[in-house]
Amino acid sequence: MSKTSKMHKEEAPKSLGFGVITVSSSRHRDSQVGKHAVDESGDLIVETLRNHGHTVVSRQLIPDDKIMIERTIREMLKSPNVDAIITCGGTGINPSDVTIETVEPILEKELPGFGEVFRWLSYEGIGSAAVMTRAIAGVTKGKAIFCLPGSPQAVKLCLEKLILTETGHIILHARGR
């Protein structure tokens, strides 16, 4: 790591407020009819963030619906306590997967390296199926947004290798410091 990167990471905030959004029509439908909606990936995100000293300001379970995804993200962006948003789910290649297409126009600046590095890391574990992996990150309004696949393995990989190590650094630069 360069001296400059090391210095920036040292200056970056260590404890951040996160919004967590799980995008899943089937889980959302279950929750609407009173069934317990198992959200293993959302639970993993929340537990991991808290175990690393971060706060989960808001957590939502919403369907694969462009309007709901955009509305939920824009509401979280308004909160002064939210520094970053993590979505999981809705990133596949099924026609109903619309998270990426909904979030891209919200981003002021995309971080293409996030998806590139994530696919490279995924390839080491799952092989050529990594070509179907869609994940993006970017910044808007001084906040970071990460869109992850819904699998617990993908969530764990992104959190450990990318999000936990870089979010403070991303926020520092997104806020012009």
Sequence and secondary structure as in RCSB ss.txt:
>XXXX:A:sequence
MSKTSKMHKEEAPKSLGFGVITVSSSRHRDSQVGKHAVDESGDLIVETLRNHGHTVVSRQLIPDDKIMIERTIRE
MLKSPNVDAIITCGGTGINPSDVTIETVEPILEKELPGFGEVFRWLSYEGIGSAAVMTRAIAGVTKGKAIFCLPG
SPQAVKLCLEKLILTETGHIILHARGR
>XXXX:A:secstr
  HHHHHHHHHS SS EEEEEEE HHHHHHHHTT     HHHHHHHHHHHHTT EEEEEEEE S HHHHHHHHHH
HHH TT  EEEEES  SSSTT  HHHHHGGG SEE HHHHHHHHHHHHHHHGGGGGG   EEEEETTEEEEEE S
SHHHHHHHIIIIIHHHHHHHHHHHTT 
